[in-house]
């Protein structure tokens, strides 16, 4: 599995609009995605997106649908997200 962990700096008062903008379902090749509001942060959100493979993640990143979703999300962010991409090497599901 492959994916990205990211941080979103949300404009004040835009969290609900951001959540609506990014709730577009699960694209092909994606296994899951999660968005967390950490206890120790005010407006920053942390997320993770999990894909079947690096190729699936790259295909998603290059898709017109993802480009549209990203553009809509950027309207609610202070700056571009920070990203950490890589291969998941351990994990579990309840």
VMD Tcl script that builds the backbone (N, CA, C; Angstrom):
set m [mol new atoms 282]
animate dup $m
set s [atomselect $m all]
$s set {name element resname resid chain x y z} {
  {N N UNK 1 A 0.846 -1.180 0.000}
  {CA C UNK 1 A 0.000 0.000 0.000}
  {C C UNK 1 A 0.882 1.231 0.000}
  {N N UNK 2 A 0.337 2.304 -0.533}
  {CA C UNK 2 A 1.062 3.557 -0.676}
  {C C UNK 2 A 0.118 4.691 -0.298}
  {N N UNK 3 A 0.667 5.802 0.122}
  {CA C UNK 3 A -0.222 6.910 0.431}
  {C C UNK 3 A 0.491 8.164 0.835}
  {N N UNK 4 A -0.297 9.050 1.413}
  {CA C UNK 4 A 0.224 10.341 1.836}
  {C C UNK 4 A -0.402 10.735 3.165}
  {N N UNK 5 A 0.397 11.409 3.967}
  {CA C UNK 5 A -0.077 12.052 5.186}
  {C C UNK 5 A 0.060 13.543 4.926}
  {N N UNK 6 A -0.966 14.312 5.263}
  {CA C UNK 6 A -0.950 15.732 4.907}
  {C C UNK 6 A -1.518 16.594 6.025}
  {N N UNK 7 A -1.126 17.854 6.002}
  {CA C UNK 7 A -1.624 18.843 6.955}
  {C C UNK 7 A -2.289 19.966 6.180}
  {N N UNK 8 A -3.479 20.356 6.621}
  {CA C UNK 8 A -4.247 21.423 5.981}
  {C C UNK 8 A -4.378 22.586 6.945}
  {N N UNK 9 A -3.966 23.775 6.513}
  {CA C UNK 9 A -4.157 24.992 7.299}
  {C C UNK 9 A -5.421 25.674 6.779}
  {N N UNK 10 A -6.493 25.524 7.526}
  {CA C UNK 10 A -7.811 25.977 7.105}
  {C C UNK 10 A -8.013 27.449 7.457}
  {N N UNK 11 A -8.606 28.198 6.526}
  {CA C UNK 11 A -8.965 29.582 6.809}
  {C C UNK 11 A -9.969 29.606 7.958}
  {N N UNK 12 A -9.870 30.577 8.840}
  {CA C UNK 12 A -10.835 30.669 9.950}
  {C C UNK 12 A -12.274 30.692 9.425}
  {N N UNK 13 A -13.118 29.856 10.033}
  {CA C UNK 13 A -14.525 29.796 9.660}
  {C C UNK 13 A -14.830 28.985 8.418}
  {N N UNK 14 A -13.826 28.323 7.827}
  {CA C UNK 14 A -14.022 27.590 6.568}
  {C C UNK 14 A -14.033 26.079 6.724}
  {N N UNK 15 A -13.932 25.558 7.936}
  {CA C UNK 15 A -13.812 24.110 8.102}
  {C C UNK 15 A -14.997 23.349 7.503}
  {N N UNK 16 A -16.219 23.778 7.793}
  {CA C UNK 16 A -17.395 23.079 7.259}
  {C C UNK 16 A -17.430 23.123 5.736}
  {N N UNK 17 A -17.085 24.257 5.148}
  {CA C UNK 17 A -17.075 24.368 3.684}
  {C C UNK 17 A -15.986 23.501 3.069}
  {N N UNK 18 A -14.838 23.416 3.738}
  {CA C UNK 18 A -13.767 22.546 3.257}
  {C C UNK 18 A -14.224 21.096 3.269}
  {N N UNK 19 A -14.830 20.663 4.370}
  {CA C UNK 19 A -15.281 19.276 4.475}
  {C C UNK 19 A -16.284 18.934 3.375}
  {N N UNK 20 A -17.155 19.861 3.060}
  {CA C UNK 20 A -18.125 19.640 1.989}
  {C C UNK 20 A -17.414 19.544 0.631}
  {N N UNK 21 A -16.406 20.378 0.426}
  {CA C UNK 21 A -15.686 20.399 -0.850}
  {C C UNK 21 A -14.893 19.124 -1.091}
  {N N UNK 22 A -14.367 18.514 -0.034}
  {CA C UNK 22 A -13.526 17.332 -0.231}
  {C C UNK 22 A -14.284 16.021 -0.123}
  {N N UNK 23 A -15.543 16.055 0.238}
  {CA C UNK 23 A -16.327 14.830 0.380}
  {C C UNK 23 A -16.828 14.387 -0.991}
  {N N UNK 24 A -15.906 13.851 -1.787}
  {CA C UNK 24 A -16.235 13.478 -3.165}
  {C C UNK 24 A -16.221 11.972 -3.383}
  {N N UNK 25 A -16.126 11.198 -2.312}
  {CA C UNK 25 A -16.122 9.750 -2.445}
  {C C UNK 25 A -14.720 9.181 -2.525}
  {N N UNK 26 A -14.653 7.916 -2.890}
  {CA C UNK 26 A -13.389 7.185 -2.971}
  {C C UNK 26 A -13.026 6.982 -4.436}
  {N N UNK 27 A -11.937 7.601 -4.911}
  {CA C UNK 27 A -11.546 7.406 -6.310}
  {C C UNK 27 A -10.998 6.007 -6.566}
  {N N UNK 28 A -10.926 5.629 -7.827}
  {CA C UNK 28 A -10.347 4.336 -8.214}
  {C C UNK 28 A -8.937 4.213 -7.659}
  {N N UNK 29 A -8.633 3.052 -7.103}
  {CA C UNK 29 A -7.296 2.790 -6.579}
  {C C UNK 29 A -7.088 3.225 -5.149}
  {N N UNK 30 A -8.018 3.989 -4.591}
  {CA C UNK 30 A -7.892 4.427 -3.208}
  {C C UNK 30 A -8.575 3.409 -2.306}
  {N N UNK 31 A -7.933 3.105 -1.192}
  {CA C UNK 31 A -8.495 2.183 -0.218}
  {C C UNK 31 A -9.312 2.956 0.814}
  {N N UNK 32 A -8.765 4.067 1.303}
  {CA C UNK 32 A -9.452 4.859 2.325}
  {C C UNK 32 A -8.772 6.205 2.482}
  {N N UNK 33 A -9.508 7.123 3.088}
  {CA C UNK 33 A -8.904 8.388 3.509}
  {C C UNK 33 A -9.557 8.812 4.811}
  {N N UNK 34 A -8.768 9.529 5.619}
  {CA C UNK 34 A -9.232 10.001 6.918}
  {C C UNK 34 A -8.732 11.422 7.128}
  {N N UNK 35 A -9.511 12.213 7.848}
  {CA C UNK 35 A -9.119 13.570 8.201}
  {C C UNK 35 A -9.337 13.730 9.700}
  {N N UNK 36 A -8.314 14.222 10.388}
  {CA C UNK 36 A -8.343 14.346 11.837}
  {C C UNK 36 A -8.172 15.802 12.261}
  {N N UNK 37 A -8.919 16.178 13.292}
  {CA C UNK 37 A -8.717 17.465 13.938}
  {C C UNK 37 A -7.967 17.178 15.242}
  {N N UNK 38 A -6.648 17.370 15.241}
  {CA C UNK 38 A -5.854 17.044 16.424}
  {C C UNK 38 A -6.278 17.873 17.646}
  {N N UNK 39 A -6.190 17.257 18.800}
  {CA C UNK 39 A -6.542 17.938 20.051}
  {C C UNK 39 A -5.699 19.181 20.305}
  {N N UNK 40 A -4.444 19.172 19.852}
  {CA C UNK 40 A -3.539 20.277 20.174}
  {C C UNK 40 A -3.442 21.344 19.087}
  {N N UNK 41 A -4.325 21.335 18.127}
  {CA C UNK 41 A -4.296 22.320 17.041}
  {C C UNK 41 A -5.605 23.106 17.014}
  {N N UNK 42 A -5.540 24.336 16.508}
  {CA C UNK 42 A -6.751 25.153 16.425}
  {C C UNK 42 A -7.441 24.996 15.072}
  {N N UNK 43 A -6.771 25.342 13.987}
  {CA C UNK 43 A -7.395 25.278 12.657}
  {C C UNK 43 A -6.705 24.287 11.721}
  {N N UNK 44 A -5.618 23.649 12.150}
  {CA C UNK 44 A -4.915 22.704 11.282}
  {C C UNK 44 A -5.568 21.333 11.356}
  {N N UNK 45 A -5.694 20.695 10.210}
  {CA C UNK 45 A -6.225 19.337 10.135}
  {C C UNK 45 A -5.124 18.426 9.596}
  {N N UNK 46 A -5.119 17.184 10.033}
  {CA C UNK 46 A -4.159 16.195 9.561}
  {C C UNK 46 A -4.931 15.074 8.872}
  {N N UNK 47 A -4.447 14.657 7.720}
  {CA C UNK 47 A -5.143 13.621 6.983}
  {C C UNK 47 A -4.213 12.540 6.486}
  {N N UNK 48 A -4.836 11.436 6.076}
  {CA C UNK 48 A -4.103 10.339 5.465}
  {C C UNK 48 A -4.943 9.775 4.329}
  {N N UNK 49 A -4.292 9.478 3.229}
  {CA C UNK 49 A -4.944 8.842 2.084}
  {C C UNK 49 A -4.164 7.575 1.765}
  {N N UNK 50 A -4.874 6.449 1.632}
  {CA C UNK 50 A -4.241 5.154 1.407}
  {C C UNK 50 A -4.672 4.630 0.038}
  {N N UNK 51 A -3.682 4.252 -0.761}
  {CA C UNK 51 A -3.925 3.736 -2.105}
  {C C UNK 51 A -3.404 2.314 -2.236}
  {N N UNK 52 A -3.912 1.601 -3.227}
  {CA C UNK 52 A -3.462 0.235 -3.503}
  {C C UNK 52 A -1.985 0.192 -3.861}
  {N N UNK 53 A -1.512 1.241 -4.551}
  {CA C UNK 53 A -0.129 1.262 -5.038}
  {C C UNK 53 A 0.296 2.705 -5.308}
  {N N UNK 54 A 1.578 2.882 -5.527}
  {CA C UNK 54 A 2.105 4.200 -5.892}
  {C C UNK 54 A 1.529 4.634 -7.236}
  {N N UNK 55 A 1.410 3.694 -8.173}
  {CA C UNK 55 A 0.832 4.013 -9.485}
  {C C UNK 55 A -0.600 4.536 -9.340}
  {N N UNK 56 A -1.384 3.920 -8.446}
  {CA C UNK 56 A -2.769 4.372 -8.219}
  {C C UNK 56 A -2.791 5.771 -7.617}
  {N N UNK 57 A -1.868 6.051 -6.706}
  {CA C UNK 57 A -1.797 7.380 -6.094}
  {C C UNK 57 A -1.428 8.436 -7.133}
  {N N UNK 58 A -0.477 8.122 -7.985}
  {CA C UNK 58 A -0.056 9.060 -9.032}
  {C C UNK 58 A -1.175 9.267 -10.041}
  {N N UNK 59 A -1.867 8.197 -10.423}
  {CA C UNK 59 A -2.994 8.330 -11.351}
  {C C UNK 59 A -4.069 9.223 -10.759}
  {N N UNK 60 A -4.345 9.072 -9.475}
  {CA C UNK 60 A -5.329 9.933 -8.813}
  {C C UNK 60 A -4.862 11.385 -8.815}
  {N N UNK 61 A -3.618 11.609 -8.455}
  {CA C UNK 61 A -3.086 12.974 -8.398}
  {C C UNK 61 A -3.149 13.664 -9.754}
  {N N UNK 62 A -3.026 12.902 -10.822}
  {CA C UNK 62 A -3.034 13.462 -12.176}
  {C C UNK 62 A -4.412 13.501 -12.819}
  {N N UNK 63 A -5.435 13.040 -12.110}
  {CA C UNK 63 A -6.767 12.977 -12.711}
  {C C UNK 63 A -7.464 14.340 -12.699}
  {N N UNK 64 A -8.291 14.619 -13.705}
  {CA C UNK 64 A -9.050 15.870 -13.730}
  {C C UNK 64 A -9.976 16.014 -12.522}
  {N N UNK 65 A -10.538 14.899 -12.050}
  {CA C UNK 65 A -11.446 14.951 -10.903}
  {C C UNK 65 A -10.700 15.403 -9.644}
  {N N UNK 66 A -9.488 14.876 -9.447}
  {CA C UNK 66 A -8.700 15.275 -8.273}
  {C C UNK 66 A -8.259 16.725 -8.395}
  {N N UNK 67 A -7.916 17.142 -9.600}
  {CA C UNK 67 A -7.521 18.540 -9.820}
  {C C UNK 67 A -8.668 19.480 -9.458}
  {N N UNK 68 A -9.884 19.129 -9.851}
  {CA C UNK 68 A -11.059 19.944 -9.532}
  {C C UNK 68 A -11.288 19.983 -8.022}
  {N N UNK 69 A -11.232 18.818 -7.377}
  {CA C UNK 69 A -11.427 18.740 -5.927}
  {C C UNK 69 A -10.366 19.544 -5.188}
  {N N UNK 70 A -9.107 19.437 -5.624}
  {CA C UNK 70 A -8.024 20.169 -4.989}
  {C C UNK 70 A -8.216 21.673 -5.143}
  {N N UNK 71 A -8.605 22.107 -6.325}
  {CA C UNK 71 A -8.840 23.541 -6.566}
  {C C UNK 71 A -9.950 24.073 -5.668}
  {N N UNK 72 A -11.009 23.301 -5.505}
  {CA C UNK 72 A -12.111 23.715 -4.635}
  {C C UNK 72 A -11.664 23.747 -3.175}
  {N N UNK 73 A -10.863 22.777 -2.758}
  {CA C UNK 73 A -10.363 22.749 -1.381}
  {C C UNK 73 A -9.452 23.947 -1.111}
  {N N UNK 74 A -8.629 24.322 -2.083}
  {CA C UNK 74 A -7.688 25.440 -1.895}
  {C C UNK 74 A -8.401 26.753 -1.581}
  {N N UNK 75 A -9.653 26.892 -1.992}
  {CA C UNK 75 A -10.414 28.102 -1.672}
  {C C UNK 75 A -10.612 28.257 -0.170}
  {N N UNK 76 A -10.451 27.173 0.582}
  {CA C UNK 76 A -10.704 27.180 2.018}
  {C C UNK 76 A -9.429 27.020 2.844}
  {N N UNK 77 A -8.275 27.034 2.175}
  {CA C UNK 77 A -6.997 26.848 2.858}
  {C C UNK 77 A -6.155 28.115 2.804}
  {N N UNK 78 A -5.347 28.304 3.833}
  {CA C UNK 78 A -4.443 29.447 3.916}
  {C C UNK 78 A -3.278 29.270 2.939}
  {N N UNK 79 A -2.804 28.042 2.796}
  {CA C UNK 79 A -1.651 27.733 1.942}
  {C C UNK 79 A -1.795 26.309 1.428}
  {N N UNK 80 A -0.914 25.949 0.488}
  {CA C UNK 80 A -0.909 24.563 -0.007}
  {C C UNK 80 A -0.663 23.609 1.151}
  {N N UNK 81 A -1.261 22.438 1.110}
  {CA C UNK 81 A -1.012 21.444 2.154}
  {C C UNK 81 A 0.455 21.020 2.173}
  {N N UNK 82 A 0.909 20.547 3.326}
  {CA C UNK 82 A 2.204 19.872 3.376}
  {C C UNK 82 A 1.922 18.385 3.175}
  {N N UNK 83 A 2.829 17.700 2.486}
  {CA C UNK 83 A 2.605 16.306 2.110}
  {C C UNK 83 A 3.792 15.453 2.525}
  {N N UNK 84 A 3.531 14.236 2.967}
  {CA C UNK 84 A 4.561 13.208 3.159}
  {C C UNK 84 A 4.029 11.976 2.450}
  {N N UNK 85 A 4.690 11.593 1.346}
  {CA C UNK 85 A 4.268 10.431 0.561}
  {C C UNK 85 A 5.174 9.250 0.879}
  {N N UNK 86 A 4.633 8.041 0.794}
  {CA C UNK 86 A 5.476 6.880 1.008}
  {C C UNK 86 A 4.688 5.587 1.042}
  {N N UNK 87 A 5.453 4.506 1.167}
  {CA C UNK 87 A 4.901 3.157 1.214}
  {C C UNK 87 A 4.568 2.821 2.672}
  {N N UNK 88 A 3.348 2.380 2.921}
  {CA C UNK 88 A 2.958 1.934 4.255}
  {C C UNK 88 A 3.563 0.536 4.467}
  {N N UNK 89 A 4.255 0.361 5.592}
  {CA C UNK 89 A 4.942 -0.900 5.822}
  {C C UNK 89 A 4.365 -1.704 6.992}
  {N N UNK 90 A 3.432 -1.118 7.751}
  {CA C UNK 90 A 2.769 -1.838 8.848}
  {C C UNK 90 A 1.463 -1.145 9.156}
  {N N UNK 91 A 0.534 -1.862 9.762}
  {CA C UNK 91 A -0.738 -1.276 10.134}
  {C C UNK 91 A -1.717 -2.339 10.561}
  {N N UNK 92 A -2.925 -1.922 10.864}
  {CA C UNK 92 A -3.953 -2.859 11.277}
  {C C UNK 92 A -5.320 -2.222 11.184}
  {N N UNK 93 A -6.324 -3.060 11.159}
  {CA C UNK 93 A -7.710 -2.606 11.103}
  {C C UNK 93 A -8.505 -3.449 12.091}
  {N N UNK 94 A -9.366 -2.767 12.854}
  {CA C UNK 94 A -10.178 -3.492 13.836}
  {C C UNK 94 A -11.322 -4.210 13.167}
}
mol reanalyze $m
mol bondsrecalc $m
mol representation Tube
mol addrep $m
